[in-house]
Amino acid sequence: MKDEDPMITRNMRKHVRIKRFFKARLSKAETSNSIEGQTENVSQGGAFIKTKDWHSLKPNDKTTITVYLPPFFTGQDGTIGLQGSAVINRVDEENEGVAVEFL
């Protein structure tokens, strides 16, 4: 078996997950409130966001997500915020976070 990157999780999921920790912000569609957190893992289809405010979200909530990529990751001079639409797939009380699916 080849050596595999420990930052990549392979399982039966549709997309490969990469274990990366980036600052993130979730903003619920109908409110001006935003929730700060950190990605635990990211894939082409979604991410798991650890946040102390996990309890204020519920499955099927539509959100705008912004993931902040630092200069060391992008090679740019400053932090870049990537923003898009997402929906909450799962609220995970045990792991104190939410699973989001990118739309």
N, C-alpha and C positions, 0 to 999 in steps of 0.2 A: 504494500500500500504506500502511495506517495505521501510525503510530508504535506500536511494541509495547513493553511493559514488559520491560527487559533482565533482570529477575529471574524471568521466566517462560520456560520452555523448551517449545516446541511441536514435537512430532514425531509419529511413528506410535504412540505409547504410548496406552494406554487412558485415563490421567488426566494432566492438565497438571501439570508439575513446577514448583515454585517454588524458586529458588535462595536458601536461607536457612540461616544458620549458627547453630544452637542447640546448647547442651550436651545430651548424651544419655547414657543408661545402658542397657546391655543386660544382663539377668540370665538365664543359661541355666536352663531349667526344672528340671532334676534336681540343680542345685548351688546353693550359696550364693554362688558367685563372681559378681561383676559386672564389666562392662567399660565403661570411660568412653570417650566419643568426642564427635564433633560432626557434626551433620547437614551434608551438602553440598547436598542438595536434598530436598524433601518433596513428596509428592502425596497425594491422597485415598487411594491404595492402598498407599503404602509410602514408604520413604526410603532414601537412601544415607548410611551412617554411616562417617565416617573415624575410624579408631582404630589405635593402635599395636599393639593386641592382636588384630588381624584374624585372625592365624594360629591362635588358640585356638577359632575357630568353624568350622563346616562347613555345607554346604547341608543343609537340612531340620532343622537344630537349632531347637527351639522356644524362644522367649525371651519375657521380659517387657521391654517397652521403655518408658522414661520419657524424654520430651522436655521440657526446661525452657524455658519461655517467659518472657523478661524483662519487667519492667514497661513498658518503652517500646513493646513489641509488643502488650501486652494492655490497657494503661491501668489496670491494677491497682496496688496499693501495693507488692506484692512479686512475686517469681518464682513462677510456677505450673508444677507438674509434671503433664503429661498422661501417663497410663499406660495400656497396653493390651498385648494379646498379639500376637506377631509370629512369623514363621518366616524363617530365613535363606534367601534365594533364591540368592544368589551371593556367593562370597568373591573379592574382587578384589585380588590381590597387587600388581599394577602401580599401582593407585590407593590402596593401603593402606586398605582398608575392606570393608564388607559391604553388600549390598543386602538390605533386609528388606521383607517383605510384611506389612501389617497384617491381622490375623485378625478 
